[in-house]
Amino acid sequence: MLSRKQNKNKTKWTKLKRQEALWGLLFVSPFIIGFVAFLMGPMLFSLYGSFTNYNLTSKMDLIGFNNYKRMFTQDGLFWKSLYNTLYYVVFSVPLNAVGAVLMAVLLNQKMRGIKFFRTIFYMPAILSGVAVYVLWMQLLAPSTGLINTVLSYIGITGPAWLFDPQWTKPALIIMSLWSVGGSMLLFLATLQNVPTQLYESAELDGANTFKRFWHITLPMITPIIFYNVVTSIIGSFQIFQEAYIMTDSGTGGPANSLLFYNLHMWNKAFVAFDMGYAMAMSWGLFFIVFILTLINLKLAPLWVRYEGGNS
């Protein structure tokens, strides 16, 4: 049995813990209020709205799964937009990851003026918005653009880029390399933490530059590659601004070749005011990204290596 003194100490300890819990709740309350008001609340509203015929002016009458059935069976542009988005994700994510890793390796060399080059290659990552897209529209202009002009110097006739359905998506994928400096910075920071003893041991064993990169550098940065791939997939599925600005206010470009998922959803929500259907599309995108993220997490132990030896 606990003595009276012990019970008294236990009561004091409980009061202290209770006060700490109250102070903790007080400090996290701004986040909780913001999360409920600006994230969870709108999410629940959109989930409910996806089962209604809400169009800003009518009542939200429940119509069951009609929006989802319509999305998969009656809306041809839904599959077109999903294809365009998947095309962009499949090509842009690996290309950006490889480009960022290679650039980080090059900028990790010890040479005079390396800080200047790091700054130059990172600067495009901090530029974004309409100005960048307008700049690229000028660069990709078929007859006067800088890219086709350079290609003409080596005897190649450049495509019509944003005016040819076969080249619109490759043009945006090339443009996405503009901001590869942000990922490059993460890889560069990781490369500088790779123990130099590993490279010295490999050199003593006769490993050449490629083998040192393949067997030491690459495994050591797989956690950051994994992080970059997951976040890039999520970000690429949200491509919207580029297509909206570069296709004359979201018309989708020639033959709807730039009608991405988010752009189609935007048109349904704020052009056709078919809010219920647009909310159903948003949840469709959420589940696609959610499933792909789970697959990535499941496959991660097969190729991601951590310094402690645990996959």
N, C-alpha and C positions, 0 to 999 in steps of 0.2 A: 504494500500500500504506500502511496505517496504521502509524505508528511505534509502538514499544512504549509510549511515554507516552500516546499517544492511545488505544491498546487498554486501558490501565490506567484512564484516565478513563471510557471507555465502560463498563468493568466496574463502577466505582463508581457511575456513573449508573444502571445496571441494578439494582444492589442497592438504591439509594435508592428507585427507582420500585417495586421489589418490596415494600419496607417500607411505602411509602405505600399500596400496594394492600392489604396485610395489615391495616393500620390502618383503611383504608376498609371492608374487609369486616367487621372487628370492630365498627365503629360501626353498620353497617347490618344486622348479624346479628340483633338483636332484631326488626326489621321482617320480615326474611326468614323467621325461625322462626315469628313470629306469622302471616305470610301463608300459609305452608305448613300450619301446624297448625290455624288457625282459618278459613281461607278456601279455599285450594286443595284441602286434604284433604277437608273436607266437601263441596265441589263435586264432586270426583271420586267420592266415596262415593255422593252422590245420583244422579250420572249412572249409576253401576253399578246402584244400587238401582232406578232407573226401568225396568230391564229384568228385574226380578225380582218375585216375589209376596210380598215382605217385609211382614210384619204385626206386628212386634215379638216374636211368639212362635214363628214358624216359621223354617225355614232360608230363605236367600235363593236360591231356585231360579230359574234363568234361564228366562224365558218369552218371550224375544224382544221383538217390538214389540207384544205383546198389550195392554199398558197404554195405549200411544198409540192403537191401533186402537179400544180401548174408549172412550177419551176423546173421539174424534171421531165415533164411530158409535153408541155404546150409552148414553152418559151425557147425558140431556137437560138436566140441570142445569148441565153444563159450558157449553153454548151460552147458557143463560140467564144464568149468572154472567159469561160473556165479554161478552154484550150489555150487562148492567148496568154493567160496568166501562168499556166503550167509551163508553157514554152519559155516564157521569160525566166521563171524560177529555175528550170532545169539547166539553162545555159548561163544565166548571170551569176548564180551562187557559186558554182565551181570555178568559173572564170575569175571572179573577184577574189575568191580565196587563194587560188594559185598566184594571181597577180600580186596580192598583198604579201604572200610569203616570199616570193622571189624578190620583190622590192625591198622587203625588210632584210633579207640576206645580203643584198647588195649594199644597203645603207648601214649594215653592221660592220663594214670593213673599217680598218684603222687607216685613214688617209687624211691628208690636209684638206680642210674645207668641207669635211663630211657634214658638219652641223648646218652649213648653208644648204647643201643638197637635201638634207632631211626636212628643212623648213620649206624649201621650194616644192617638194613632192607632197608635203602635208597640207599646204595652203588650199588647194582645191576642195579639201574635205570640209573646210569651214565656210565655203561659199555654197549657197543653196538658194532655191526659190526661183521666181519667174526669170530673173536676169540670166541665170545659168541656162535655162531652157531656151530662152531667146538667143543666147549666144550660140548654143548648139544648133539651133535652126539655121543660123547663118553659116555655121561651119559645114552643115550637111546640105546646103543648097546645091541642087544638081549642076548648075552651070557656073555659079560664081563662088561656091563654097571652097574653103581652104582644103578640105580633105580630097575632093575630086580634082582640085588643081594640082595637089601633090601627086596623086595617082597618075595624072596625065603626064607628069615629068618622066615617069618610068614606063610609059606606053600603055597604061591601063585606063580604060574608059569607065569612070565611076558610075555606079547605079544612081537611080533617082531617089534613093534613100526614103525620105518620108512621103514620097508620092507613089512609090511602088509597093504593093501589098507584100511582095516577097522580101523586101528589104526594110520594112518599117520596124519590125521587132529586132532584127540584128542591129539596126541603127541605135535603138534604145539600149540594147545590151552593151554595145561599144560605149555609149554615153555613160553607162553606170560605172565604167572603170574610172571615170573622172573623180569619183569620191573614194577611191580605194585607199587613200592615204590614212583614213581613220582606222581601218583594220590594220594597215601597215604599222601604225604606231603601237598597237597591242602586241603584234608579233615581234617588233623590234625590242620592246621592253622584255619580252620573254626570252628572246635570243641572248640578251645580255646577262641573263641569269643562268644560262647553261654553264655548268662547271668546266673550266678550261682544262682540268686534269683529264677529262674524258677525251678531248681532242689530242692532248699530248700522248696519252696512252695509245690511241689509235694510230698516231703518226709513227710511234715506235714499232707498232705491229705492221707497218707498211700500208696502212689504209690511205687511199688517194682522196682527193677533195670530194668526189661524188659519194664514195662509201661513207666518209665522215658525215656528209649531209644526210644520207639515207638511213644510216644506222644510229646516228647520235642526235643530230639537229631535229630531224623530223619527229622521231618518237618523243623528244623532250617538249615539243610544242603542241603535241596532239590535244591537250586539254583546251588550249586557246583556239585551235582549229575547230574543235567540237563546238565551243561557245560561239565562234564566228559563224559556223554553218547553221546552227539552230536559230540564232538571231537574224541571220541574213535571209533564211527561208521565211521567217515570220514577216520581216520587212518587205521582202520581194512580193509576197502575196498581197501586200497593201499598196502596190504601185497604183498611183492615181494622178498626181499632179502633172507628171510628164505627159501622159496621154491627154489629159484635159487641156493643157495649154498648147500642146503641139498639134492638136487635131481640131482647132477652131471650136473652142468651148465644148469639147466632149462629144463630138460627132462620131468618134471612133476611127477616123482616118479612112483611107481608101479600102473599100470592101470590108469595113469593120475590123481591119487587121490590128488596130490598136485599141479595140474595145475590151479593156481589161475588166476583171470581175468587179472591182470597186467602182470603176467608171460606169458600168452598166447598172450597178446598184444605185449610184448617185442619180443617174438619169431617171430611174424608176421612182426614187424618193422625191427629188426636187424639180424634176421636169414634168413627169407624168403624175406626180403627187400620189403614187400608189404606195403609200407608206407601209401598209400591212405586208405587201409582197416584198418590199425592200427589207423589212425587218426579218422576214423569213430567209432572204438571201444572206443577210448578215450572220444569222445563226448557221447557215450552211457553210459559210466561210470559216466561222469559228470552229466547227467540228472538223473541217478538212485540216486546218492548221493544228488543231489539238491532236488529231490522229497521227499526223506526220511527226509532231514533236514527241509523242509517245514512242513511235517507231525509232526515232533517233536516239532516245534515251535507252531503249532496249538494245539497240545495236552498238551503243557506245563502248561497253566492256570488251567488244571484239577488237577495237582498234585504238582506243584512247588509253594512253599509258601515263601513270602518275609517278612522280619522282620517288615516292616511297615504295614503289613496286606493286601497289594495289591498283588493279584496273577499275 
